[in-house]
């Protein structure tokens, strides 16, 4: 069976899960006083609203037949007072429950985003960005509805039903049985509606996840879509996804459109039975007009909470599904940040050692590891400049990911200053390593933020000095707002070379012990590369440097070159030593410089 797509939603579970509900209610604990106040307001409002029908009975049965104007005036005042009191209490309850829903949303989103920042990188390999966006936005919004319109107000609905039944039985139990005779049909309609809307709701959730994933992927890749002229095809695919989402909503609307008229019809039948049966008993002198009038008002109010409870059931089911997905994210394994068993030496030096490291991202269909690195062992002494070369897929970037503890090796160990990095808090480890990637990620904020990344201990002088040393100061000063210039999403307002220079400035400003350059000069033209070579020399001086490069001309002066092939360390030595051996490195060098010579001849 094919694996589900990364953006697919799981099937809905039970409509109510006590474990999940207890965990959800934990988010109300800091606001328990407001919750209690909201419940009190709701219960008192429900009781006050039921005073009006009783006042109507007293007016029709006592005040009007006796022509007691004073009593009628008192009842009228009490009637309006009950309306005003109910209005005030409902207003206060709505403010409180809405406030609670917004606070819980705020707390949840902060917790989810904080968790997302600490999850292991492998989690993002398994989950699409669109799906995670659905967790933070739509799923949290569903829980907002639960807290603002469900958890508290359900007490009011149940309390209202109990009070109405008690009042009707107290007035006339026989007429109460007749008025409630339609309840089996109400329950039947609710059961049918519940099962149908459950399926419709799941369809909506699945299609919403698909829509979010499609939008995220295709908006991110819009340049490719336009480059290859695939706008029309992409629009058709989006139309199909959007149409599925529309159809799912229309199905749910259809069931709502059927359910509520059915409840209204049953309400009308109940009112008709009250009039017919109550009228007959009134003619026999067994029931007063006031009782019949009160029953008509109570019956109409009785079916309103039933409609609300049916909606709240579906809200509860949606909240259970959303909470299960949210808690699954919150319970996902963190990137290992446990208390280190050992600490780094007081004066860290930046010595790196790989000891028989084996790593695979996953297993094949037969359950065997798909090894990316195989028994990798090498040492980088403090201050050494180590270059790493090899064909695409040889494991060069994976090596860096392991050093930064984005992933953990299945076998072997990596040491930093003779301490196994699995025993070092990743925050401490990464604070000593500066990484410059080929694909530079910049935030949409200004230049200063992208160099400093929020660190308040980096003063303006250090930032400007770092930019000047790597040759970034010149283009920064040319920007309309200089250091305050917003860069747009992913820094797209800058050229690839300018983005690369900013990444160099960032690495230099953070002053790491170990510098890792992963194809760092691949986006820089030859003229610009020559300008920053001196800056890179200064940057790497006194630091342990790992330089991953395809362009062999950039690493000829390395202290040692490691040649990876299919995840194994096949050769190592200086540039001259490797050329003399005539192995893989020599062939790579020959092919690359032959291509360069051919290109120059064609030019």
Secondary structure as GFF3:
##gff-version 3
##sequence-region A 1 603
A	DSSP	alpha_helix	18	25	.	.	.	ID=ss1
A	DSSP	three_ten_helix	26	31	.	.	.	ID=ss2
A	DSSP	alpha_helix	32	49	.	.	.	ID=ss3
A	DSSP	alpha_helix	51	58	.	.	.	ID=ss4
A	DSSP	pi_helix	59	63	.	.	.	ID=ss5
A	DSSP	alpha_helix	69	118	.	.	.	ID=ss6
A	DSSP	alpha_helix	121	126	.	.	.	ID=ss7
A	DSSP	alpha_helix	129	134	.	.	.	ID=ss8
A	DSSP	pi_helix	135	139	.	.	.	ID=ss9
A	DSSP	alpha_helix	140	149	.	.	.	ID=ss10
A	DSSP	alpha_helix	153	171	.	.	.	ID=ss11
A	DSSP	alpha_helix	173	179	.	.	.	ID=ss12
A	DSSP	alpha_helix	183	220	.	.	.	ID=ss13
A	DSSP	alpha_helix	222	227	.	.	.	ID=ss14
A	DSSP	alpha_helix	231	283	.	.	.	ID=ss15
A	DSSP	alpha_helix	289	330	.	.	.	ID=ss16
A	DSSP	beta_strand	352	363	.	.	.	ID=ss17
A	DSSP	beta_strand	369	380	.	.	.	ID=ss18
A	DSSP	beta_strand	385	390	.	.	.	ID=ss19
A	DSSP	alpha_helix	396	403	.	.	.	ID=ss20
A	DSSP	beta_strand	411	416	.	.	.	ID=ss21
A	DSSP	beta_strand	419	420	.	.	.	ID=ss22
A	DSSP	three_ten_helix	421	423	.	.	.	ID=ss23
A	DSSP	alpha_helix	426	431	.	.	.	ID=ss24
A	DSSP	beta_strand	433	436	.	.	.	ID=ss25
A	DSSP	alpha_helix	447	452	.	.	.	ID=ss26
A	DSSP	alpha_helix	460	469	.	.	.	ID=ss27
A	DSSP	alpha_helix	473	478	.	.	.	ID=ss28
A	DSSP	three_ten_helix	482	484	.	.	.	ID=ss29
A	DSSP	three_ten_helix	489	491	.	.	.	ID=ss30
A	DSSP	alpha_helix	496	510	.	.	.	ID=ss31
A	DSSP	beta_strand	514	518	.	.	.	ID=ss32
A	DSSP	alpha_helix	526	540	.	.	.	ID=ss33
A	DSSP	beta_strand	544	548	.	.	.	ID=ss34
A	DSSP	three_ten_helix	552	554	.	.	.	ID=ss35
A	DSSP	beta_strand	560	565	.	.	.	ID=ss36
A	DSSP	beta_strand	568	573	.	.	.	ID=ss37
A	DSSP	alpha_helix	575	581	.	.	.	ID=ss38
A	DSSP	alpha_helix	584	602	.	.	.	ID=ss39
###
